[in-house]
Amino acid sequence: MDPEREITVTCGSTEAMIAALMAVINPSDEVVVFEPFYENYGPDTILSGATPATSSCVRRTGASTGRALRRIQSAHQGHHHQHAQ
């Protein structure tokens, strides 16, 4: 391991999170953010050039996480289909 290239030191977890997002997210990516979530997830996703796609993990709607992911994926595919026309 090369500590000069493989370790990042931050002042806290919020700074570490934005650094990690900026390292792995490409502009125009979509990031699934499950509710409830830490308040910086959405803004950090946007600052990283991506779009947050929120989905609830709470079962109040009766939907499972798997169904929520399929709903987001379906909406995302419809969005791409509209742009392709």
C-alpha positions as CSV (number, residue, x, y, z in Angstrom):
1,M,0.0,0.0,0.0
2,D,1.3,3.5,-0.9
3,P,0.1,5.9,1.8
4,E,0.9,8.9,-0.5
5,R,-1.6,7.7,-3.2
6,E,-4.1,5.4,-1.4
7,I,-5.0,7.2,1.9
8,T,-7.1,10.4,2.2
9,V,-7.3,12.2,5.5
10,T,-10.3,14.5,6.0
11,C,-11.6,16.7,8.8
12,G,-14.7,14.6,9.2
13,S,-17.1,12.2,7.7
14,T,-19.0,14.9,5.7
15,E,-15.8,15.9,3.9
16,A,-14.8,12.3,3.4
17,M,-18.2,11.6,1.8
18,I,-18.0,14.4,-0.7
19,A,-14.4,13.4,-1.5
20,A,-15.5,9.8,-2.1
21,L,-18.5,10.8,-4.3
22,M,-16.4,13.2,-6.4
23,A,-13.9,10.4,-6.9
24,V,-16.3,7.8,-8.3
25,I,-19.3,9.7,-9.8
26,N,-19.3,10.8,-13.4
27,P,-21.2,13.8,-14.6
28,S,-24.8,12.9,-15.5
29,D,-24.8,9.7,-13.3
30,E,-27.8,9.0,-11.2
31,V,-27.3,8.1,-7.5
32,V,-30.0,6.2,-5.6
33,V,-30.5,7.8,-2.2
34,F,-32.7,5.9,0.2
35,E,-34.9,7.8,2.6
36,P,-34.4,8.5,5.4
37,F,-31.0,9.8,4.6
38,Y,-28.3,12.2,5.9
39,E,-29.1,15.7,4.8
40,N,-25.9,16.1,2.7
41,Y,-26.4,13.1,0.4
42,G,-28.6,15.0,-2.1
43,P,-26.5,18.2,-2.2
44,D,-23.2,16.2,-2.4
45,T,-24.6,14.1,-5.2
46,I,-25.5,17.3,-7.1
47,L,-22.1,18.9,-6.4
48,S,-20.5,15.8,-7.8
49,G,-22.3,16.3,-11.1
50,A,-24.9,13.6,-10.6
51,T,-28.7,13.5,-10.1
52,P,-30.1,12.1,-6.8
53,A,-33.0,9.6,-7.2
54,T,-34.6,9.2,-3.9
55,S,-36.5,6.1,-2.7
56,S,-38.1,5.3,0.6
57,C,-36.8,2.3,2.6
58,V,-39.7,2.8,5.0
59,R,-42.4,0.2,4.5
60,R,-45.3,2.6,5.1
61,T,-46.2,2.3,1.4
62,G,-45.9,-1.5,1.6
63,A,-43.2,-1.4,-1.2
64,S,-40.0,-3.4,-0.6
65,T,-36.6,-2.0,-1.4
66,G,-36.4,-4.3,-4.4
67,R,-39.7,-2.9,-5.8
68,A,-38.5,0.6,-5.1
69,L,-35.3,0.0,-7.1
70,R,-37.3,-1.5,-10.0
71,R,-39.5,1.6,-10.0
72,I,-36.5,3.9,-10.1
73,Q,-34.9,1.8,-12.9
74,S,-38.1,1.8,-14.9
75,A,-38.5,5.5,-14.6
76,H,-34.8,5.9,-15.6
77,Q,-35.3,3.7,-18.6
78,G,-38.3,5.7,-19.7
79,H,-36.3,8.9,-19.3
80,H,-33.6,7.6,-21.6
81,H,-36.2,6.3,-24.1
82,Q,-37.8,9.8,-24.3
83,H,-34.3,11.4,-25.0
84,A,-33.6,8.8,-27.7
85,Q,-36.6,9.7,-29.8
